[in-house]
């Protein structure tokens, strides 16, 4: 799943996608399989005691709950904490993108390239354009547009510094953490952006460690996770667990109705 997406982008652009993706993909697949199996068995067991229209939904709910529990058990707690910090930063950036551009964040490479081709570098679109140009490997264009960034406030100045760090990392693998810290040291940032700065530094360290094949690559993100409180957990519930639960429920419900229907047919 994530491997298919990652192959369309430069290696450094997809460090965290690959780092988290292998474990999350496995957890999602195994959890979904368990959910379906449990739902089928529970539905059939209930069919002799409950009406046809009740047994499958109950079986589907039970299967979904068990599947999610199994998926959670397959994700090491430390990695999950790191993923929560990473997801919090990603959700913040996605929400800002949507607020500024009025559109959803493109994910697949053809959609990103299309968005770049159709979107002029006007002030509301500049930050998004620079990040996408860098992400797809068009680094010279990203640096050129970063040089012309219209810095209208501390938030844009922060994002400019973050983008400079990110483009530098994509260029040569140097995380440039001290340069980033120096660039934002005097900015009048609110609590949200101060947290974002901490997670950005942790993310830069995690990326660099991952590229060195350090088995403890996620520790910087784990270390910064407590500063985010419940907000990071809420993001993962919304953006990861809820979609998984929805997929599991729809799949198990379909399977449960089908097997119960087969069971009652003459």
C-alpha positions in Angstrom: 0.0 0.0 0.0 2.5 2.7 1.1 5.2 1.0 -0.9 3.2 1.6 -4.1 2.9 5.3 -3.2 6.5 5.7 -2.1 8.0 4.4 -5.4 6.6 7.4 -7.2 8.7 9.9 -5.2 12.4 10.5 -4.4 13.8 8.3 -1.7 14.3 11.1 0.9 10.8 12.4 0.3 9.3 9.2 1.6 11.4 8.4 4.6 8.6 8.5 7.1 6.1 7.0 4.7 8.3 4.0 4.5 9.3 4.1 8.2 5.8 4.0 9.5 4.1 2.4 6.5 5.5 -1.1 6.8 4.2 -1.6 10.4 0.9 0.2 9.8 0.2 -1.6 6.6 0.8 -5.0 8.3 -1.3 -4.0 11.3 -4.2 -2.8 9.1 -4.1 -5.9 6.9 -3.9 -8.4 9.8 -6.5 -6.5 11.8 -8.9 -6.4 8.8 -8.5 -10.1 8.2 -9.2 -10.9 11.9 -12.2 -8.6 11.8 -13.8 -10.5 8.9 -13.1 -14.0 10.4 -14.5 -13.0 13.8 -17.5 -11.3 12.2 -18.4 -14.4 10.2 -18.1 -16.8 13.1 -20.1 -14.5 15.5 -22.8 -13.8 12.9 -23.3 -17.5 12.3 -23.3 -18.3 16.0 -26.0 -15.6 16.6 -28.1 -16.6 13.6 -29.9 -19.4 15.4 -30.9 -17.1 18.3 -31.5 -13.7 16.6 -33.4 -12.5 13.5 -31.5 -12.4 10.2 -31.3 -8.6 10.2 -29.7 -8.5 13.6 -27.1 -11.2 13.6 -24.9 -9.8 10.8 -24.7 -6.2 12.2 -23.8 -7.5 15.7 -21.2 -9.8 14.2 -19.8 -7.0 12.2 -19.4 -4.7 15.2 -17.8 -7.4 17.3 -15.4 -8.2 14.4 -14.5 -4.6 13.9 -13.7 -4.1 17.6 -11.6 -7.2 17.7 -9.9 -6.3 14.5 -9.0 -2.9 15.7 -7.7 -4.3 19.0 -5.4 -6.7 17.0 -4.2 -4.0 14.8 -3.3 -1.9 17.8 -1.4 -4.7 19.4 0.7 -5.1 16.3 1.9 -1.5 16.5 4.7 -1.1 19.1 3.8 1.5 21.6 6.9 3.6 21.0 6.3 3.7 17.3 2.7 4.6 17.8 3.7 7.5 20.0 6.1 8.7 17.3 3.4 8.3 14.7 1.1 10.5 16.8 3.6 13.3 16.8 4.3 12.9 13.1 0.5 12.9 12.4 -0.1 15.9 14.5 2.4 18.0 12.5 1.1 16.6 9.2 -2.6 17.3 10.1 -1.6 20.9 11.1 0.1 21.4 7.7 -2.8 19.9 5.8 -5.4 22.1 7.6 -3.3 25.2 6.8 -3.1 24.1 3.2 -6.9 23.7 2.9 -7.5 27.0 4.7 -5.2 28.9 2.4 -6.0 27.3 -0.9 -9.6 26.2 -0.5 -8.8 22.7 -1.7 -7.8 19.3 -0.5 -4.2 18.2 -0.4 -3.3 16.1 -3.4 -1.5 12.8 -2.5 -0.6 10.9 -5.7 2.1 12.2 -7.9 -0.1 12.8 -11.0 -2.5 14.8 -8.8 0.4 16.8 -7.3 1.9 17.6 -10.7 -1.5 18.6 -12.0 -2.0 20.9 -9.1 1.4 22.5 -9.6 0.7 23.0 -13.3 -2.7 24.6 -12.7 -1.8 26.7 -9.6 0.1 30.0 -10.0 2.5 31.1 -7.3 0.2 33.6 -5.7 0.7 34.4 -2.0 -1.9 31.9 -0.7 -0.4 29.2 -2.8 3.3 29.8 -2.3 3.9 27.6 0.7 2.0 24.7 -0.8 3.8 25.0 -4.2 7.2 25.1 -2.6 6.6 22.0 -0.5 5.2 20.1 -3.4 8.0 21.1 -5.7 10.5 19.9 -3.2 8.5 16.7 -2.4 8.4 15.6 -6.1 12.1 16.3 -6.5 12.0 19.6 -8.4 14.4 21.2 -6.0 15.8 24.0 -8.1 12.3 25.3 -8.7 11.5 24.9 -5.0 14.5 27.0 -4.0 13.7 29.6 -6.6 10.1 30.0 -5.3 11.3 30.0 -1.7 13.5 32.9 -2.5 10.5 34.9 -3.6 8.3 33.8 -0.6 6.0 36.7 0.5 6.7 36.7 4.3 3.6 38.4 5.7 3.9 37.3 9.3 5.6 35.0 11.9 3.7 32.0 10.7 4.9 32.3 7.1 8.4 33.1 8.3 8.3 29.9 10.3 7.1 27.9 7.4 9.8 29.5 5.2 12.5 28.4 7.7 11.0 24.9 7.8 10.9 24.7 4.0 14.5 25.8 3.8 15.5 23.0 6.2 13.4 20.5 4.3 14.8 21.4 0.9 18.3 21.3 2.2 17.7 17.9 3.6 16.3 16.6 0.3 19.3 18.0 -1.5 22.2 16.5 0.5 20.8 14.7 3.6 22.0 17.3 6.0 19.1 18.0 8.5 20.3 21.6 9.1 18.7 21.6 12.6 20.8 24.4 14.1 20.1 26.6 11.1 16.4 26.0 11.5 16.5 26.8 15.2 18.5 30.0 14.6 16.1 31.1 11.9 13.0 30.9 14.2 14.7 31.9 17.5 13.4 35.5 17.4 10.1 34.9 15.8 7.0 35.7 18.0 5.5 32.3 17.7 2.4 31.2 19.6 2.2 27.9 21.5 1.0 25.9 18.5 4.0 27.0 16.4 6.4 26.4 19.2 5.1 22.8 19.4 5.4 22.6 15.6 9.0 23.8 15.8 9.8 21.0 18.3 8.2 18.4 16.2 9.9 19.7 13.1 13.3 19.3 14.7 12.4 15.8 16.0 11.2 14.9 12.5 14.4 16.1 10.9 16.4 14.0 13.4 14.1 10.9 12.7 14.5 11.2 9.0 18.3 11.5 9.2 18.4 8.4 11.5 16.1 6.4 9.3 18.3 7.0 6.3 21.3 5.7 8.3 19.3 2.6 9.1 19.3 3.4 12.8 16.8 1.0 14.5 16.0 3.7 17.0 15.1 6.2 14.3 11.7 7.1 15.8 13.0 8.1 19.3 13.2 11.8 18.6 9.5 11.8 17.7 8.7 9.7 20.7 10.5 12.2 23.0 8.5 15.2 21.7 5.2 13.4 21.8 4.3 14.3 25.5 4.4 18.0 24.7 1.4 17.6 22.3 -1.0 16.3 24.9 -4.3 14.8 23.7 -4.3 16.7 20.5 -2.0 14.2 18.8 -4.1 11.2 19.9 -7.2 12.9 18.5 -5.5 13.4 15.1 -4.6 9.7 14.9 -8.1 8.7 16.0 -9.6 10.9 13.2 -7.1 10.2 10.4 -6.1 6.6 11.0 -8.3 4.6 13.5 -11.6 6.0 12.2 -10.9 5.2 8.5 -9.7 1.7 9.5 -12.8 1.2 11.6 -15.1 2.3 8.8 -13.4 0.0 6.3 -13.5 -2.9 8.7 -17.2 -2.3 9.5 -18.2 -2.1 5.9 -16.2 -5.2 4.9 -17.4 -7.3 7.9 -21.0 -6.2 7.4 -21.0 -7.3 3.8 -19.3 -10.6 4.6 -21.6 -11.3 7.6 -24.8 -10.7 5.6 -23.5 -12.9 2.7 -22.6 -15.8 4.9 -25.8 -15.6 6.9 -27.8 -15.5 3.7 -26.1 -18.6 2.4 -26.7 -20.3 5.7 -30.5 -19.8 5.6 -30.9 -20.6 1.9 -32.4 -24.1 1.2 
